[in-house]
């Protein structure tokens, strides 16, 4: 690994515009095993991100150790969040990754505040916490331990097979706090997977993650997300996918149509024009100027999916709603921590074992940071 030392908050005239004076920037790192990728290590001032009150998401807090993602999923709708750093939302999102190297220490301090209510914290809501860089930085074991030690319920959503490394840590955490696990796995066509998700583990490898989680005694819900109109919404594709997920032991499955938010929209439509040009006009008509498919398509897809889920025994209803693009959509069983009310802490309203009993985040200095984009794929 080659280190390019940079003083904290120093300005690098050769850096990308968004990184010239980013607060907390420590250094930029390149590595032979990540050709073309730069990791920008920062000293974060906060770890907990507050979910906007208007959001339908069933949790109030998130932690994202990374921004940008080497999974390089063409459709990833977290791409728009890179624009907040004045970074490119296309290739730049795949190759300019911000790493919060001190996230564990900062998180422990925030969780130790008397104001912390031990509310559900979601991991993997912006970019994947188990992308390949986690193999080197090893931030997630400390994050999981910090949450569990403070009595805080948690959930993890990932496409990364590195999750298997931390299954013992997560199983240990689950003995003290509710834990939910979710795996995103939608494309079961290998050539299409390689074209649209070039940096992600194969569908077969992610199915093995689901099996390993279940063998470890943990729940594991699967997001069949995104479903791509005219590409992966056929009965044949969906039926084969559900069969594999049932065999792997998934505790539940939720189907989520493709979202095309700014950043992702331009990048995906560019791919579509190159690889499936006959579908460009159909997508523009279906999505119009919006980011989400219309309600009619959601109803059509739901009617197609329902009998297939029942056929494979995957129709166990989730009890948590608020999927992006469909406020009534349910998170898959197993992906959210049991016994936690949507948007809060333990359903009983009392303190979790081992955690402090007093109020929520106070005003002023006790407020963790807000503002990172929320995604689930």
N, C-alpha and C positions, 0 to 999 in steps of 0.2 A: 504494500500500500504506500502511495506517495502522499506526503503531507505538505500542504501549502499553508504555512503559518500566517495567520492574520491576527492583528491585535483586536481586542474586543471593541466593537463600534468604530473601528478604523474604516476609512473609505478606500476602496480598491477601485482605481480608475478603469481597470480592465474588466471589472465584474459586470454582470448583467444589471440593468437599471434598478431592479427591485432589490438587489443585494449590495448596492454600493455603500449604503449607510444603515442597513438593517440592525436594529438594536439587539445586542446579545450575540452577534455573529462572532464565532471563535476562529473557525478555519474552514477551508474548503478541501475536501478529500476526494481523491480519485483512486481507483483500484482496478487491477488487471482483470479481475473476475466480473467487473461491471463496465465493459467497454462503452465509452461515450456518456457515462453517467457521472455526475458530480453530486457529492453529498455535502450540504452546507450545515455544519454543526453550529447550533445556537444554544445559548444559555437562556432557557425560557424563564419568564417572570411568573408564569402561572401554568398550572397543569389542568385544572378543572375548567371546563367551558360550560357556561349556562346556556341552555336551550331557550330560544325566544318563547315568551309566554303564549304567543299566538300559534305556535306549532302544535300540530296534532300528535307529535311523537309521544310515546308513552313513557318517557323518561325526561328528567330535567337537567341531567348533567352528562357530559361526555369527556373522554380523555383521548387525545390523538397524538401519539409520540412522533408521527411523521406527517409531512405535507408533501404532496407529490407521490408518485407510486410507479415502481418499475414493473408492475403487472402490465402496464401499457394497454389496458382494455380500451378499445376504440370508443366504446359507448359510455365510458365512465362519466357520470354526471357530477363527480367532484371536480372535474377539470376546471370549472368556472372559478373555484376557490383560488387557483393559482394566479388569477388576474389581480386578486387583492394584494399580491406581493409584486405586482408589475412584472410577472413572469408569463411566458407563453403557455397557453392552455392546451396546445397540441403536443408537439414533440417535447417542449419544455416540461410539461407535466410529467412525462415519462422519464426525463433525464436530469432534472434539477430537483433534488429531493432535500427537503429541510428536515433535520434530525434534532429533536429536543433532547440533547444528551443528558441533561440534568433533571429530566421529567420525574424520575422516581423520588429524588430528594424533595423537589418542590411539592409533589403530590403528598408525601408524608406530612409535610408542614401544614398543608391546607386541610388535610383530614384530621389533624390534631387540634384544630381550632374548636373551642367550645361551641361555636355556632353551627358546626356541621351536624346535619340531621341524619346522616347515614342513608341518604336516598340512593336509589338505583343509579349506577354509573354505567354508561354504555361505551364499549370500546370497539372501534372499527366503523364509526359512523361517518367519517370523512374519507380517510384513506386507510388502506389495510395495515393493521398493526403487525401482521405476520408476513409482510412482503419480504423479499429475499434479504434486504439489509438487516432485518431483525436477527438473522443468523450471526452477524458480526456484532451488532450493538447490544443485543440481549437486554432490551429494556423491559419487555413484557413480564418476565418472572417477578421483577421488583414491583411493577405496577399492580399485578394481581395480588402479590403478598401484602402490599400497602393497603389495598382496599379490603381484603379479607381480615387483616389484623385490626382494622378500625371498625369492623362490623358492618361494612358497606356491601350491599348486594351488587352484583355485576353481571354484565353480559358481554360476550365477544362475538363479533361477526367477521368472517374471514374467507378468503379463497386460498389461503396459504397453508401448505402442508407442514410448515414449521410449528403449527399448533400442536402437532403430535409430540414435539419435544417437551411442551409445557403441560401435557395432560396430567402428570403426577402433581404438578403445582396447582392446577385447577381442581383436581380431585381433592387435594388437601384443603383448598379454599372452600369447597362445597360442604365440608364437614362443619363449617362455622357460619357461612352465609349462603343465601340462595345464589346459584350460578346458572346462567343460561348460555348455551352455545348455539351459534348459527353458522352454517356454511352456505356460501353462495355458489350455485352450480346450475347453470341453465343450458349450456350448449354441449350436447352429447355427440355432435358431429365433429370428428377430429379435424378435417380440413377447415371447417368453419371456425372451430376453436382456435386453431393456429393462426388464422387470419385476423380474428377479432380480439383475441386474448393472448398475444404472443409471449407475454412474460409470466403467465400464470401456470401453475401445475396442471397437468392433464386432467380431464374428467375422471379417469380411472384412479389417479392419485388422490383426488379429492373424495371420491367414494371411499377409499381406504381410510381417509381421515374420519369420515362419519363412522365407519366400523370401529376404528380404534377408540373413538370417544365413547361409543356405546359399550365397548368391552371394558372401558375404564369406569363404567358405572355412571357416566354423565349423560344428560339428555343432549340431543343434537337435532335441532330443526333445520330444514333446508329451504333456502329461498331459491326457487326456480325463477331466477331474475338475472337479466331481463329476458322476457319472451319477446322475440323479434317478429313483428308482423310479416307474414309471407316467407319467413326464413325458418322459424322454429316453432310456429304455432299449429303445425299440422297434427292430426290425430296420431299419426305414426311416430313422430318425434316425441310428442308428449307422453304417449303410452310407453314407449321404450324408456324414457327418462324415469317415469314413475316406477316402472318395474325394477330398475337398477337401484333407485333410492329405497324402495321397500326392502329389497334384498340386503342392502347395506345397514338397515335398521333405523332409518330416520324416524324420529319421534313425531314429526309433522312436516308438512310441505305447504308453502305459500307461493302462489304464482303471481308475478308482478310484471306487467307489460313495460316495454322500453320507455324511458323518459328521455326527452331531448332538451335539456336545459342549455342556456347559452354556454359556449365553450365546448360542451359535448356535441351539441347540434351540428356545429360547423365541421368538427372533426369526423363525426359519424357520416354525415351526408357526403363529405369528401370521399370517404371509404366506399360508400354505396355507389357513388358515381363511377369509381374505378372498377369495383368488383361486381356490382349488380345494377348497372345503369338502367335496366328496364324497370326497376322499382322506385327510382327517384321521384317521378311524378306521383306515384301512389302514396309514398311517404309524405310528400308535401301536402297532398290533399287530406290525408288522414290526420296529420298533426296541425295543419294550418300554421298559425303564428304561435301556437301554444307549445308547452313542454310535454303535455300528457295526452294520451289517447282519449278520444271522446268516450262518454259513458256507454254508448251503444257497443263499442268494441269491447269494453270491459265486461258488459253483460254477455256478449257473444262468447268471449273467451271463458267466462265463468261457467256458462252452460256446456261448453265443450269439455272443460276440465273436471267438473263435478262427477260425472259417471266414471271417469278414469281413476280419480282418487279413490272412489268407493271400491272399484274393482281391485285395487292394490292395497286396500286397508289403510289408506293414508288420509282418510277424511276426518280424522280427529280434529275437532274444532279448536282453534286457538282462543284464548280468553283475553287477548290484548289487541286492541285496534289502533289504527293510526299509520298505516302504510302510506308512504308518500304517493300522492296522486290519487289516493282512494282512502279517505278518512275512515271508511267502514271496513277496509281491508284488514284482515287478521294476520298478526305475526304467527309464524309456525310454532306449534306446540314444541316446547323445549328450548326455544331461542331466547325467551325472556325468563328471568328468575322467578320461580314459584313464590307465592305468598307475598308479592310486592304489588301494591296498587299502582295503576297506571299513573305516571308522573310523580311518584313519591317513593316512600320507604315501606317498611313492613306493613302488611295489611291491617295488623292490629292497632297501628298508630303508636305503639310503644317503642322503646329503644331496642335495637338489635343486640344480641348478646355481645358483650365486650365493648360496646360503643357508648359514647356520652349521651346523656338524656336531654340536653337543652337544645333550644331553638334552631332555626335555619340560619343561612348565611346572613350575617349582619350587614349593615350599610358600610360604605367607605372601604377601608382596607381589607375587610373580611370578605368582600365579594370576589370570588374567582372570576376569571376572564370569560367573556362572552364572544360570540360572533363567528365561530367556525361553521362552515356549511355542513348540513346534515345530509347524509346519504345512507342507503342501505345496500347498495351493490357496488 
